[in-house]
Structure formats: structure tokens, C-alpha cells
Amino acid sequence: MAIWGGTWVAGRYAVQSAPPLGLAVWRFLIAGGALLALTAWRNGGLPRPNRREWTLIAGLSLTGIFLYNLCFLYGLQRLAAGHAALVVALNPVMAMLGAAWLQGERLTPAKLGGAAIALVGCLTVIGHGAPLAPLTGDVGVGEILIVGCALFWTLYTLIGRGATRTLPALVVTAYSTVGGCLLLFLAALIDDPAALVPDYAPMVWLCILFLALLGTTLGFTWFNQSVARIGAARASIFINLVPVAAVLSGAWLLDERLGLSVLAGGALVLAGVVLTQRAAQPMPENPR
């Protein structure tokens, strides 16, 4: 979670001096290669998905890699890392509501209450302390893009549930990363081929390597291992630490200072997320 919080800081620093599409292509080119190598090592080769599984992987590539990262990097051009991460803390609640709408999962009063609290907090963060500002259109492009991150990650999560029923999570992550990289590469060729020229400053390359090898390859691998050991419900609770790590890292490394109203809104988001997750999970498992 500390690594994933740091990706917001690395992304924010990198997009201040390098084109977002170029950064994204190089990030996922490196990460895709590392994930494919890890997948081949663990499975004795690269598994061959069937047609249904390839369709789901294509959906993951489009939503969680391509569209999410366009919103992520272009949003971070306009917003502080900690501010943006607080908005995306709404992800688990959006995933819960999406599962209820699209997959028929039951909503309890506690879940709805937590979702309402998280929504008020998110609106407070987006509106810089004014929860009604987003409802009146008084919101910037950066905030809209970061909300897009939450939307596309929710779709990625819902599609991923279907894909990981028949394929290991590492395989799904590796193939969707490579597919998303191809989409980002095509977008860069169409929009600005010069963005792909890797003449970035050394610190930008360090950010790209952090995003690729730690944020994507190691972060996803460790999270998948934690899910296998303690279960998805218990592991997902720790995701609430990502915006906290992003705010602290942004303050330490980028000297970001968020207003009290934004931090209060972020606290509401986290409280709402914790409430919905506690309502969604069964009794705690015995520690192993």
C-alpha cells in the first residue's frame, strides 16, 4: 500500500516534465515484460486463454490500463498527488455499487450508509470543501479526470472478477498490462509520436521504473499473494492506506499542502469505505 501510494507521487513528478502518453507506454512496456517473465517462470510457460478469457482480458486492458492511466496521468498534471488519491479512495464503494447494479449483489443499510458518507467526502474533496460545487458544475478538469480513474477502475474490478474465476490473477494482470500497453502505444502514435522518444531526465526515468517495477509488477504480485494468504476481504481493507500513503508522501517529497477541508473530506471517504467493507465481509478469519 505504501508503494501504491507512492505511485501518485511518482506520477505527479514525472508528468510535470514529460508527456503523459510517453510515460505510460514506457511504464507498461517495462512492467509488461517483467510480468510476462514472472508468469512464464511460475507456470512453466505462458498459458493460452480461451476466447471468453481473451475477451475479458481485452476489457481489462481497455478499462484498467488504457483509460485509467489516461485519466491518472493527465489528471496528475492538474492536481496534487494527495488530492487526487483522496478522490480515488472512493474506488471500493463504487465497485460495491457497480456489483449491486450489474451483478445483483445485495445492498444492506450499512453498505448504503457507508456509500453515502463516502460520496459526501468525495464531493467535499472535489469541491475543495464545498460538497455542492461539483453538482453545480463548479469543478476543474483535473477533478473530472480523477473521477474517471475511479470509474474505470471500478469497471476493471468488476471485469476482473470474471476473468480470475478461470485464470490466475498474475496471468490476467500480465496479459491485460501488455494489451493496455499496445493501446497506449497506438494512442501515442496517433496523438504525438514524439512523446515516445525516451529523452527523459534521469529522475523521470526513476519515476517510470518505480511505477513499472514496484507499482505494477511488485505491487500487484504482493497483493495477489496477500489475497491468497488472508483472503480478499481482509486484504482489501489495507487498500484504504493508499490515499494516506499518497498524502504523506506528497507532503514529504513534493512539499504538497492540502487544506483542512480536503483532508476532512478524505477522512469521510475513508470512513465510508471502512463501513461498507465491514458490512460486506464475514466474521474475521482466525489468523494463520
C-alpha positions in Angstrom: 0.0 0.0 0.0 3.0 2.3 0.7 4.3 1.5 -2.8 0.8 2.2 -4.4 0.6 5.4 -2.5 4.0 6.4 -3.9 2.8 5.9 -7.5 0.7 9.0 -7.2 3.8 11.0 -6.2 6.0 9.4 -8.9 3.3 10.1 -11.5 2.8 13.7 -10.3 6.5 14.4 -10.5 7.0 12.7 -13.9 4.1 14.5 -15.8 5.5 17.9 -14.8 8.4 17.4 -17.3 7.5 14.6 -19.7 4.4 13.7 -21.9 1.9 11.5 -20.2 1.4 9.1 -23.1 5.1 8.5 -23.4 5.4 7.9 -19.7 2.5 5.4 -19.8 3.9 3.5 -22.8 7.4 3.1 -21.2 5.9 2.2 -17.8 3.8 -0.6 -19.2 6.3 -1.8 -21.7 8.7 -2.4 -18.8 6.0 -3.8 -16.5 4.5 -6.0 -19.2 7.9 -7.6 -19.9 8.5 -8.2 -16.2 5.1 -9.7 -15.7 5.3 -11.9 -18.7 8.7 -13.2 -17.5 7.3 -13.8 -14.0 4.2 -15.6 -15.4 6.3 -17.8 -17.6 8.6 -18.7 -14.7 5.7 -19.6 -12.4 3.7 -21.5 -14.9 6.5 -23.2 -16.9 5.4 -21.1 -20.0 2.7 -18.7 -21.0 -0.9 -20.0 -20.5 -3.3 -19.8 -23.5 -6.6 -18.3 -22.6 -9.8 -19.3 -24.4 -11.9 -16.9 -26.4 -14.1 -15.8 -23.5 -11.0 -15.2 -21.4 -9.3 -13.2 -24.1 -12.5 -11.0 -24.3 -12.3 -10.3 -20.6 -8.6 -9.6 -20.8 -9.3 -7.1 -23.6 -11.9 -5.4 -21.4 -9.3 -5.2 -18.6 -6.7 -3.7 -21.0 -9.2 -1.1 -22.1 -10.5 0.0 -18.7 -7.8 -0.6 -16.1 -4.7 0.1 -18.1 -5.5 2.3 -21.1 -8.4 4.6 -20.0 -7.5 4.5 -16.3 -3.9 5.7 -17.0 -5.0 8.4 -19.4 -7.1 9.8 -16.6 -4.4 9.1 -14.0 -1.6 10.9 -15.7 -3.5 13.8 -17.3 -5.3 14.3 -14.0 -2.0 14.5 -12.1 -0.8 17.2 -14.5 -3.5 19.4 -12.9 -3.9 18.1 -9.3 -1.6 17.4 -6.3 -0.9 13.7 -5.8 -2.5 13.6 -2.3 -5.6 15.5 -3.5 -6.1 13.1 -6.5 -5.5 10.0 -4.3 -8.2 11.1 -1.9 -10.7 11.2 -4.7 -9.8 7.7 -5.9 -10.2 6.4 -2.3 -13.9 6.1 -3.4 -13.0 3.1 -5.6 -14.2 0.3 -3.2 -17.6 1.9 -2.7 -18.0 2.4 -6.5 -17.1 -1.2 -7.0 -19.7 -2.3 -4.4 -22.4 -0.2 -6.1 -21.4 -1.4 -9.5 -21.6 -5.0 -8.4 -25.1 -4.4 -6.9 -26.2 -2.8 -10.2 -24.6 -5.1 -12.7 -24.2 -8.4 -10.8 -27.1 -8.3 -8.4 -25.1 -8.2 -5.1 -27.3 -7.3 -2.2 -27.1 -3.8 -0.6 -27.7 -3.6 3.1 -28.5 -0.4 5.1 -24.9 -0.3 6.4 -23.5 -0.5 2.9 -25.8 2.2 1.7 -24.9 4.4 4.7 -21.2 3.9 4.1 -21.6 4.7 0.4 -23.5 7.9 1.3 -20.7 9.0 3.8 -18.0 8.3 1.2 -19.9 10.2 -1.5 -20.2 13.3 0.7 -16.5 13.0 1.4 -15.6 12.7 -2.2 -17.7 15.7 -3.2 -16.0 17.7 -0.4 -12.6 16.8 -1.8 -13.5 17.5 -5.4 -15.2 20.8 -4.4 -12.3 21.9 -2.2 -14.5 22.0 0.9 -17.8 22.8 -0.9 -19.7 19.5 -1.4 -22.3 21.1 -3.6 -19.7 22.6 -6.0 -19.4 19.5 -8.2 -23.2 19.3 -8.5 -23.3 22.9 -9.9 -20.5 22.3 -12.4 -18.0 24.3 -10.4 -15.2 21.7 -10.7 -12.0 21.5 -12.7 -10.9 19.2 -15.5 -8.3 17.6 -13.2 -11.0 16.5 -10.7 -13.2 15.1 -13.6 -10.3 13.1 -14.9 -9.5 11.6 -11.4 -13.2 10.7 -11.0 -12.7 9.0 -14.4 -9.9 6.9 -12.7 -12.4 5.7 -10.1 -15.0 4.8 -12.7 -12.6 2.9 -15.0 -11.0 1.1 -12.0 -14.5 0.0 -10.9 -15.1 -1.5 -14.4 -11.7 -3.1 -14.3 -12.5 -4.6 -10.9 -15.9 -6.0 -12.0 -14.5 -7.5 -15.2 -11.5 -8.9 -13.3 -13.8 -10.9 -11.0 -15.0 -12.8 -14.1 -11.5 -13.2 -15.6 -9.9 -14.6 -12.4 -12.5 -17.3 -11.9 -10.7 -19.4 -14.6 -7.3 -17.8 -14.8 -4.7 -17.0 -12.2 -4.6 -13.3 -11.2 -1.0 -13.0 -12.2 -1.8 -14.2 -15.7 -4.7 -11.8 -16.1 -2.6 -8.9 -14.8 0.3 -9.7 -17.2 -1.8 -10.1 -20.3 -4.0 -7.1 -19.6 -0.9 -5.0 -19.0 0.6 -5.9 -22.3 -2.8 -5.3 -24.1 -3.1 -1.9 -22.4 0.4 -1.0 -23.4 -0.4 -1.7 -27.1 -3.5 0.6 -26.8 -1.4 3.4 -25.2 1.3 2.9 -27.9 -1.3 3.3 -30.7 -2.7 6.4 -29.0 0.7 7.9 -28.8 1.4 7.2 -32.4 -1.8 9.0 -33.4 -1.6 11.9 -31.0 2.1 12.7 -30.7 4.8 10.2 -31.8 7.5 12.4 -30.4 6.2 11.5 -26.9 7.7 8.1 -27.4 11.2 9.4 -27.7 12.9 8.4 -24.4 14.9 11.5 -23.9 13.7 12.0 -20.3 15.6 13.3 -17.4 17.2 10.7 -15.0 14.7 11.5 -12.2 11.8 10.9 -14.7 13.3 7.5 -15.6 13.5 6.7 -11.9 9.8 7.5 -11.6 9.0 5.3 -14.6 11.0 2.4 -13.2 9.2 2.9 -9.8 5.8 2.9 -11.5 6.7 -0.2 -13.6 8.7 -2.4 -11.4 7.4 -1.5 -7.9 3.9 0.0 -8.5 2.8 -2.5 -11.2 5.0 -5.7 -11.1 5.8 -6.0 -7.4 2.7 -4.3 -6.0 0.2 -6.5 -7.9 2.3 -9.6 -7.2 2.4 -8.9 -3.4 -1.2 -8.0 -3.3 -2.2 -11.3 -5.1 -0.1 -13.2 -2.6 -1.7 -11.5 0.3 -5.2 -12.3 -1.0 -4.1 -16.0 -1.3 -2.9 -15.9 2.4 -5.5 -13.9 4.2 -8.4 -13.7 1.8 -9.8 -10.9 -0.4 -12.0 -9.3 2.2 -9.2 -8.8 4.8 -6.6 -7.8 2.1 -8.9 -5.2 0.6 -9.1 -3.3 3.9 -5.5 -2.4 3.5 -6.2 -0.5 0.3 -7.6 2.3 2.5 -3.9 3.0 3.3 -3.1 4.0 -0.3 -4.5 7.6 -0.1 -3.0 8.0 3.4 0.4 7.0 2.0 -0.1 9.3 -1.0 -0.9 12.3 1.1 2.1 11.7 3.4 4.5 11.0 0.5 3.3 14.1 -1.3 3.9 16.3 1.7 7.3 14.8 2.3 8.7 14.6 -1.3 6.7 17.2 -3.2 6.0 19.7 -0.3 2.3 19.4 -1.0 0.0 21.0 1.5 -3.7 20.1 1.4 -6.4 22.3 3.1 -8.2 21.0 6.1 -11.5 20.8 4.2 -9.9 18.5 1.6 -8.4 16.3 4.4 -11.7 16.3 6.2 -13.4 15.1 3.0 -10.8 12.4 2.6 -11.4 11.2 6.1 -15.1 10.9 5.3 -14.3 8.9 2.2 -12.1 6.5 4.2 -14.7 6.2 7.0 -17.4 5.4 4.4 -15.2 2.8 2.7 -14.4 1.1 6.0 -18.1 1.0 6.9 -19.1 -0.6 3.6 -16.3 -3.1 3.7 -17.0 -4.1 7.3 -20.6 -4.6 6.4 -19.7 -6.7 3.3 -17.2 -9.1 4.9 -18.0 -12.2 7.1 -16.7 -12.6 10.6 -12.9 -12.2 10.8 -11.0 -15.3 10.0 -8.7 -16.9 12.5 -5.1 -15.8 12.0 -2.8 -18.3 10.3 
